[in-house]
Amino acid sequence: QAQLVESGGGLVQPGGSLRLSCTTSGIIFSWVTAGWYRQPPGKQRELVATLTSGGRAITADSVKGRFIISRDNAESTVYLQMNSLKPEDTAVYYCNIATPAGVTHWGQGTQVTVSS
């Protein structure tokens, strides 16, 4: 059974940086699309960025140029480097894995708060 463990969230000042990590087990990580979603307070969950097994990235317009998604297949881990953080980036960030068969898995979520 797939397990996703996220880390790296926390409190950061505007303009600061954080790196989220999502380490997986129980799946063939090199085959999956790995990504990050977020749910701001009082809002619906939204896509942040995804990265296919072939290296194709999709990034939300709201974070383009500030957030970078990457993956390490040897470590079965997907990362989200977040730079120039803004208060509106405050949200619970969720790791997502989608297998070629269309099965999705979610992490437990990690809180990111951007505030002075």
C-alpha positions in Angstrom: 0.0 0.0 0.0 1.3 3.4 -0.9 2.4 5.7 1.8 3.3 9.4 1.4 5.1 11.3 4.1 5.4 15.1 3.7 7.8 17.4 5.5 9.2 20.9 5.3 6.2 23.1 6.1 6.2 25.8 8.7 6.0 29.6 9.4 8.0 31.9 7.1 8.1 35.6 6.6 7.0 37.1 3.2 9.8 36.9 0.7 11.2 33.8 2.4 11.7 30.3 1.1 10.7 26.8 2.1 11.3 23.4 0.6 8.6 20.7 0.9 9.5 17.0 0.6 7.2 14.0 0.0 8.8 10.6 0.4 6.8 7.7 -0.9 6.9 3.9 -0.4 4.8 1.0 -1.7 4.8 2.3 -5.3 7.1 2.2 -8.3 7.8 5.9 -8.0 9.6 6.3 -11.3 6.3 5.4 -13.1 4.0 7.9 -11.4 3.1 11.6 -11.9 4.0 13.3 -8.6 2.6 16.7 -7.6 1.6 19.2 -5.0 -1.8 20.7 -4.3 -2.8 23.2 -1.7 -5.9 24.3 0.2 -5.9 27.9 1.5 -8.2 28.6 4.5 -11.8 28.6 3.5 -11.1 27.7 -0.1 -11.0 24.6 -2.3 -8.0 22.5 -2.9 -6.0 23.7 -6.0 -3.2 22.5 -8.2 0.3 23.9 -7.4 2.5 21.8 -9.7 2.9 18.3 -11.1 5.8 16.5 -12.7 5.3 13.4 -14.9 7.6 10.4 -15.0 8.9 11.8 -18.3 9.8 15.1 -16.7 7.0 17.3 -18.0 6.0 19.9 -15.4 2.7 21.8 -15.0 2.8 24.8 -12.7 -0.1 27.0 -11.6 0.1 30.5 -12.9 0.0 31.9 -9.4 3.3 30.3 -8.5 5.2 30.3 -11.8 8.7 31.8 -11.5 8.6 31.3 -7.7 8.0 27.6 -7.1 10.0 24.7 -8.6 8.9 21.1 -8.5 11.5 18.3 -8.8 11.8 14.6 -8.1 14.4 12.1 -7.1 13.4 8.7 -8.4 16.2 7.0 -6.5 14.8 8.4 -3.3 11.2 8.1 -4.3 10.7 11.7 -3.3 9.1 14.7 -4.9 10.1 18.3 -3.8 8.6 21.7 -4.0 11.0 24.6 -3.7 9.0 27.7 -2.8 10.7 31.1 -3.1 9.5 34.6 -2.7 6.6 33.4 -0.6 3.6 35.6 -0.2 0.8 35.7 2.4 -1.6 34.3 -0.2 0.6 31.1 -0.4 -0.6 30.3 3.1 -2.3 26.9 2.9 -2.1 23.2 3.7 0.0 21.6 1.1 -0.7 18.1 -0.1 1.5 15.7 -1.9 -0.3 13.7 -4.7 0.7 10.6 -6.6 -1.1 9.4 -9.7 -0.2 6.0 -11.1 -0.4 5.0 -14.8 -3.6 3.1 -13.9 -5.2 6.2 -12.7 -5.0 5.5 -9.0 -4.3 8.5 -6.8 -2.8 8.8 -3.4 -2.6 11.7 -1.1 -0.3 12.7 1.7 -1.6 13.9 5.1 -0.8 17.6 4.3 1.7 20.0 5.7 0.9 23.6 6.9 2.7 26.5 5.3 2.0 29.9 6.8 3.5 33.1 5.3 3.2 35.9 7.8 5.3 38.7 9.3 
